[in-house]
Amino acid sequence: MTLDACPAPRALILAAGRGERMRPLTDHTPKPLLRVRGQPLLQWWVDALARGGVREVLVNTAWLGEQIEDYFGLQPGPGGCEQLSINDRPTIRFSSEGRDFGHALETAGGIARVLPWLAPAAGDVFWVLAGDIFAPGFVFDPEVAARFAASGRLAQLWLVPNPPHHPAGDFGIGADGLALNEAPADGPRWTFSTVGLYRRALFEPPWCDIAPGNPQGTAAPLAPLLRRAIAAGQVGARLYTGAWTDVGTPERLAALQ
């Protein structure tokens, strides 16, 4: 398959968290709907995905999730499928973890919940990103996604320079472009931006033991799974040096305005 023949991956925006550090702002508003420079954090990502040619986006919700659905003007689709298409923006669907299970499923649990939709076929790849990150210049490059699909790797992570609140970083980058669990001898560890491309196989045995669709509502983090795949040399990494903020506190939000 040529790069041009590869269909655009689908995308998942993680928006189910409670946002405890953002209280009291998140007592009545889900964090991804907090406004930065005139529009909600979530809207920045939807627009960026559209510019990158992504046509189908899923948002997982739990805390005050109905507000996110209302913001996008959710309308029941055929067969009760919750979806919306606004002009030339992507079709938006929702995974309502709060309504279905009464709690958020964390990152890996949330991905497993929607895996049959995100990656219906073996070998399929997809984007995942967090809804509380502000990175207005990030480009969802379809050629990068196509090269990742052809690489056979299980994941491709975008790392950023360490912010003051996370000086130790998360992962290193090897000379071969592979992610490292520790810093390389000639470089630092960088912070995971939350943006990544993933292959369906990473969320299947032997890497992940949550059944596709996560019918039990298992809550599980992504980091342990990623670290195992990194140790096996199955994860690539890139450094992103554009504007990037983890909007995790009211002070960081105020600094962006």
C-alpha positions in Angstrom: 0.0 0.0 0.0 1.4 3.4 -0.9 1.3 6.3 1.6 -1.3 8.1 -0.5 -3.6 5.1 -0.3 -3.7 4.9 3.4 -7.0 6.1 4.9 -6.9 8.9 7.6 -6.7 7.3 11.0 -9.6 7.9 13.5 -8.9 9.8 16.7 -9.8 9.6 20.4 -9.8 12.7 22.6 -9.6 11.8 26.3 -12.0 14.0 28.2 -13.3 11.8 31.1 -11.2 13.1 34.0 -12.5 14.9 37.0 -9.9 17.7 36.9 -9.3 17.8 40.7 -6.4 20.2 40.5 -8.5 22.7 38.5 -11.2 23.0 41.2 -13.3 25.1 41.7 -13.3 25.8 37.9 -14.2 22.1 37.2 -16.9 21.8 39.9 -19.4 22.9 37.3 -17.5 22.7 34.0 -15.6 19.7 32.6 -11.9 20.7 32.1 -11.9 20.2 28.3 -14.6 22.9 28.0 -12.6 25.5 29.9 -11.9 28.3 27.4 -8.5 29.3 26.2 -8.2 32.4 24.0 -11.9 32.4 23.2 -12.8 28.8 22.7 -12.8 25.5 24.7 -9.7 23.4 24.9 -11.5 20.6 23.2 -12.4 22.8 20.2 -8.8 23.6 19.5 -8.1 19.8 19.1 -11.2 19.2 16.9 -10.1 22.0 14.6 -6.5 20.7 14.4 -7.6 17.2 13.7 -9.9 18.5 10.9 -6.9 20.4 9.3 -5.0 17.1 9.4 -7.6 15.4 7.4 -9.1 13.3 10.3 -12.7 12.9 9.5 -13.9 10.8 12.5 -13.3 11.7 16.1 -14.5 10.0 19.3 -14.5 11.8 22.7 -14.7 9.8 25.9 -16.6 11.4 28.8 -17.5 10.8 32.5 -17.4 13.9 34.8 -20.1 16.3 33.5 -19.9 14.6 30.1 -23.4 15.7 29.1 -22.0 19.2 28.9 -19.5 18.1 26.3 -22.2 16.4 24.3 -24.4 19.5 24.5 -21.6 21.7 23.4 -21.3 19.8 20.1 -25.1 19.7 19.8 -25.3 15.9 20.1 -28.1 14.4 18.0 -29.0 10.7 18.1 -28.0 9.1 14.8 -29.3 6.0 13.1 -29.8 3.1 15.5 -29.1 5.4 18.5 -25.4 5.9 17.5 -24.4 9.2 19.1 -22.7 11.3 16.4 -22.5 14.8 14.9 -21.0 16.4 11.9 -20.6 20.2 11.9 -20.0 21.6 8.4 -16.5 20.5 7.4 -15.5 19.4 10.9 -15.1 15.7 11.7 -17.9 13.5 12.7 -17.9 13.4 16.5 -19.0 10.4 18.5 -19.0 9.9 22.3 -18.1 7.1 24.7 -20.0 7.9 27.8 -18.1 6.1 30.5 -19.9 7.9 33.3 -23.3 6.9 32.1 -22.3 3.3 31.1 -20.1 2.4 34.1 -20.5 5.2 36.7 -16.8 6.1 36.5 -14.0 7.0 34.2 -12.0 4.0 32.8 -8.6 5.7 32.8 -6.5 5.9 29.6 -5.9 2.2 28.6 -9.4 1.2 29.8 -11.0 4.0 27.8 -9.1 3.1 24.7 -10.0 -0.6 25.0 -13.6 0.4 25.4 -13.7 2.0 22.0 -11.1 -0.1 20.2 -13.6 -1.9 17.9 -14.5 1.5 16.6 -11.1 3.1 16.6 -9.4 0.2 14.9 -11.9 -2.2 13.4 -9.3 -4.2 11.5 -6.1 -5.8 12.4 -3.2 -3.5 11.7 -5.3 -0.3 12.0 -3.8 2.7 13.6 -5.3 5.7 15.4 -4.5 9.0 17.2 -5.0 9.5 20.9 -4.6 12.8 22.8 -5.7 14.4 26.0 -8.5 17.0 26.0 -6.8 19.2 28.6 -3.7 19.9 26.6 -3.2 23.2 24.7 -0.9 22.8 21.7 -2.4 25.1 19.0 0.4 24.5 16.5 0.5 20.8 16.5 -0.1 19.3 13.1 -1.8 15.9 12.6 0.3 15.1 9.5 -1.3 12.4 7.4 2.0 11.4 5.9 3.5 10.9 9.4 0.5 8.7 10.2 1.0 6.7 7.0 4.7 6.2 7.7 3.8 5.0 11.2 1.3 2.5 9.8 3.9 1.1 7.4 6.6 0.9 10.2 5.1 -2.0 12.1 5.7 -0.3 15.4 3.1 -0.4 18.1 3.1 3.3 19.0 4.6 6.6 18.1 4.8 9.2 20.9 5.3 12.9 20.7 7.5 14.2 23.6 8.0 17.9 24.7 10.6 19.8 26.7 10.0 19.3 30.4 7.7 21.9 32.0 8.6 23.3 35.5 6.0 21.0 37.2 7.5 17.9 35.6 11.3 18.3 35.5 12.3 14.6 35.4 10.4 13.9 32.2 9.0 10.5 31.1 10.9 9.0 28.2 14.1 9.3 26.3 14.7 9.2 22.6 17.3 6.9 21.2 19.5 7.6 18.2 17.4 5.2 16.2 14.2 7.2 17.0 12.9 4.6 19.5 11.4 5.7 22.8 13.5 4.8 25.9 12.3 4.2 29.4 15.5 5.9 30.7 17.5 8.8 29.5 20.1 7.9 26.8 23.7 8.4 27.8 24.0 11.6 25.7 20.5 13.2 26.4 17.6 13.8 28.8 14.3 12.3 29.3 11.4 14.3 27.9 7.8 14.7 28.9 5.0 12.8 27.1 2.8 15.3 25.4 -0.2 12.9 25.5 -0.3 12.9 21.7 0.4 9.5 20.1 -0.3 7.2 17.3 -1.2 3.6 18.2 -1.7 0.3 16.5 -4.6 -1.9 17.5 -2.2 -4.8 18.4 -0.9 -2.8 21.4 -4.3 -3.2 23.0 -4.6 -6.9 22.4 -2.7 -9.9 24.0 0.1 -10.2 24.8 0.3 -6.5 25.5 -3.1 -5.9 27.0 -5.5 -8.3 28.6 -8.6 -6.1 28.5 -11.1 -7.5 26.0 -11.9 -5.2 23.1 -14.9 -3.2 24.0 -14.0 -3.4 27.7 -17.4 -4.9 28.6 -16.4 -5.2 32.3 -15.6 -1.5 32.6 -12.0 -2.2 33.7 -10.1 1.0 34.6 -6.5 0.8 33.7 -3.6 3.3 33.0 -1.7 3.4 29.8 1.8 4.0 31.2 2.6 0.4 32.3 1.6 -0.9 28.9 3.7 1.7 27.1 6.7 0.9 29.2 6.5 -2.8 28.4 6.3 -2.0 24.7 9.1 0.5 24.9 11.3 -2.1 26.6 10.7 -4.4 23.7 11.7 -1.7 21.2 8.3 -1.4 19.7 7.6 2.4 20.3 9.0 5.4 18.3 9.3 8.9 19.7 9.6 12.4 18.3 10.4 15.7 20.0 7.8 18.5 19.6 9.1 22.0 20.4 6.0 24.1 19.6 3.8 25.7 22.2 2.5 23.1 24.6 0.7 23.5 28.0 -0.7 20.9 30.3 -3.7 23.0 31.6 -3.7 21.3 34.9 -4.1 24.2 37.4 -6.0 27.5 37.4 -2.7 29.3 37.4 -1.6 27.6 34.1 -4.9 28.4 32.5 -4.7 32.1 33.6 -1.2 32.3 32.1 -2.5 31.2 28.7 -5.1 33.9 28.5 
